[in-house]
Amino acid sequence: MPTPPAFSNAQKAKRDFGARLGEIRKTAGLTARALASSCGWHESKVSRIENGKTSPSAEDIRLWATRCRASDQTADLVASLEAIEGMFVQWKRMERGGLRRAHESVMPLWQRTRRFRTYSPWLIPGAVQTESYTRALLRGTAARRGLPDDVEDAVKVRNERLKLLHQKDRTFAVLVEEAVLRNIIGDTDVMAGQLGYLLTVSELPSVSLGILPLGADRTAMPPVEDFWIFDDAQVNVELISGYLTITQPGEVAMYADAFARLSKIAVVGAPARRLIASALEALE
């Protein structure tokens, strides 16, 4: 899987932030060793922070600013730190309060979005999942990550999103690789229900469903990472280790371009329904 540009951008932001802290230290006339000693830290901690290898806490930033006689910059520094941390959030941090809270945290984004675009090479996207499919996915997630069993509460939150499909002021453009139709999630009964639901939901005026067929020429656009585009304002990418949030306009435009290229390869309408029906027959 290619590295999403936002991931490298988050790393660069960490390094730039560390360099900024280094300038504050140097302006105060302190060596890295002197600052570490005054803060009660191991002497290598300052170097690791300034080189972007270690993420400081908000308390670390407050102490740094105080020791460097730059307390007037504390609020701005802490705000910058929070923005950088928001670019890439590890699952263990996002889900530390359980799956329900993790799903609730993105509801405001869904509620304010009018145009949704999503592509998935692995799974049926959340907006067009059945309750049983969602439940099976979340149970698998909870088991892999050792999370508390609040799956049923998380499923209820997910179900709230499905109501958006029936609102006239919203559109959902969904692209999936054909292999997604044949990846068994839950069991064959769950998959049969999910594939049948895709046939139904694809008829909704708010939904456009495209499937990228196996064997299609992918020279112009190979499979890429799973992503969601919310209006033209934000992209979210789910990785094995965490959750990327992309808001830089140039990077959002890159994903919009990728979606447009993938759309040209996808089949829609009757051809898409035939692929779904074929996957259903294979389950039998």
Secondary structure as UniProt FT lines:
FT   HELIX           5..27
FT   TURN            28..29
FT   HELIX           32..39
FT   HELIX           43..50
FT   TURN            51..52
FT   HELIX           58..67
FT   TURN            68..69
FT   HELIX           71..73
FT   HELIX           74..87
FT   STRAND          88..90
FT   HELIX           91..94
FT   TURN            95..97
FT   HELIX           99..105
FT   HELIX           107..112
FT   STRAND          115..120
FT   HELIX           126..128
FT   HELIX           131..145
FT   HELIX           151..162
FT   HELIX           163..166
FT   TURN            168..169
FT   STRAND          171..177
FT   HELIX           178..182
FT   HELIX           188..201
FT   TURN            202..203
FT   TURN            205..206
FT   STRAND          207..212
FT   TURN            214..215
FT   STRAND          227..230
FT   TURN            231..233
FT   STRAND          234..238
FT   STRAND          242..246
FT   HELIX           249..265
FT   HELIX           269..283
//
